[in-house]
Amino acid sequence: MWLYRFGHRNFQHLHQLSKKKIVTRVREIGVPKEVCKECIEDKHTRPTSKKFIPTKATKKLGVVYSNVCGSLQVETPSGNKYIVTFVNDLTRKMWTYSMKRKNEVLFMFERFKKMVE
């Protein structure tokens, strides 16, 4: 019951709570013979993530990803409600442009392409 109430904490922590009388009315908590399913699942470790993320690009600006965000609830002082981003797959460098209307994406891409070339 105490294990459930304290979110399946480590048994040593629960033992310290009762021993140091940090929490009142907690009896001596011992380690049970069988551990509940939740404790086992919560204490599993996840596999480590890869240190190197493979890319599709073989040269700078070979692959560029784009995303459009908006319509934003609060527009900028200049009246922009949308944001478009361009991300270089190889270097992970990102460029961000703000727009007043969503149909300006092509113009922003042409502007981005001209700038990087």
C-alpha angles and dihedrals in degrees: 000000000000090000090058094045093053095047098257094299122181111285091235090057091050090048090053091050091058096037095050091039091234089145118039124230094021113136123215106293117213131187109267124229092239125039119220122249093248093056092051093049094046094051096051114114121230120233113261118262120247116269091210120050112202116235131206094219124088096186137029112286090006089124122022123182123206135197133182120210124192175336087233117206093227117041124214121258088262092054100257117152102169136059127201122193131196118199125192107223096211101046099022089226113155132208121195129199128183122217138189094215133027093233089069091078094098091050090049091049091051089049091049093047092050091049096050095043 
